Amino acid sequence: MKKIRIGSGAGFAGDRLEPALEIMEKGNLDYIVFECLAERTIAIAQEEKSRNPEKGYDSLLQYRMEKALSLAYSKKIKIITNMGAANPAGAVRKAMEIAQKQCLHGLKVASISGDDIKDKLDDYQDRILWETGKPLSDINAEIVSANAYLGAEPIVEALENGADVIITGRVADPALFLAPLIHEFGWEMDDWPKLGKGTLVGHLLECGAQVCGGYYADPGKKYVPDMDRLGFPIAEVEEGGDFYLSKVEGTGGCINRSTCIEQLIYEIHDPSKYFTPDVTADFSNVQFTETAENVVKVEGASGREKTDTLKVSIGYRDCYIGEGEISYGGSGALARARLAADIVVSRLRNMGACTKELKVDYIGMNSTYWNSKRTYTEPDEVRLRIAGRTDDEENAGYIGCEVEALYTNGPAGGGGVRKSVRNVMSIASILVDREDVNWGVKYEEVL
């Protein structure tokens, strides 16, 4: 029976590279997928592209490609990644530049486009925003990006045309892993049970080390060994779609039934109806069986027909956030921090600063769980944070300035001020008709 080995090379834009190189070197891989694109990442990348048309791809693409391309070339491993972000074509140009310097003759690199549908939003002004329940027309701000979640089909086409490296923009995370399975096993694009199984492969691998114990460890409750050198996961997939999860021997972390269950339910609302561009996956009957140390057999996934719509992630300039922080230590630290907060809040009110929302945190006490009913023991130190949302940069700036003024105008013992103002890019989601999204594939080859 034919089997394919796919490795996870990244779980987010800033992920480590060393574990990816290790599984490329030692994992006997056929494919490696670098999944690096979060919801806001592409909106931020679109802003960068507007300033420089050659940019707009993942800032670590050059670093990763300089290390991974020659290794993949020598090991005959195909690379699939969404590091193209807002500019897959620009990312391919950079990858080609690196490949040519490394003399990787015959390497074929593909870019996938079509996810950017910002120019079509006028046709969807009445579509309901998931986050607010209001129509798209209700966004009274500059829209920076609008990207549809593509499925596996364009990646499959690129693979069938011999691409060794495929760089995409917005593609549904599991589709990056599903595509090579469709290509290698000859699955039909309407074989819903198999597409559901392949989607589970992608879902378990897409977050990198999470399924290997990252974001799982809880001292005294859930032990994960050697977290300073977590390995990345590998799926060995059988032609029927069932697979084994493992990692390179000697790496840190662990893969067991519990780590797999936690990753299975990650970002899943209804396990029986996980909507993707390729299939409505059904994970409700998935079984995990530990067959050896750090080896888990995965079976039982299925799927049903895909929907007629695609999700679109819209990035828009929402507001400014101004903030300031200052620390108080020693006896009475909490009381002094509270007095400092009262001073700043009063100052902002008296000077007429316009804030949509103002939040006071005593870090270590109520900054994560904002609940005034909680009781606290007296701390030896407190980090005061005051932050506010505003419509403009000027009003946002007042907040940090007033915190900084506490140095000489506030309670005793304050220090370590930090202040900032940032423009917030918010994300909204709508559904668009599938037929309105047209993708394309372009190829470059190192001669």
Secondary structure, DSSP 8 states (H G I E B T S, - for coil): --EEEEEEEESSTT--SHHHHHHHHHS--SEEEE----TTHHHHHHHHHHH-TT--S-TTHHHHHHHHHHHHHHHT-EEEE-TTTT-HHHHHHHHHHHHHHTT-TT-EEEEEE--B-GGGGGGGTTSB-TTTSSBGGG--S-EEEEEE-B-SHHHHHHHHTT-SEEE-SSB-HHHHHHHHHHHHHT--TT-HHHHHHHHHHHHHHTTGGGGGTTTT-BTTTB--S-GGGB---EEEEETTS-EEEE--TT-BS---HHHHHHHHTTT-S-TT-EE-SS-EEE-TT-EEEEEETTEEEEE--EEE---SEEEEEEEEEEEEEEEEEEEEESTTHHHHHHHHHHHHHHHHHHTT---SEEEEEEETTTSSS--TT------SEEEEEEEEEESSHHHHHHHHHHHHTHHHHS-TTEEEEEEEEEEEEEEEEEEEEGGG---EEEEEE--
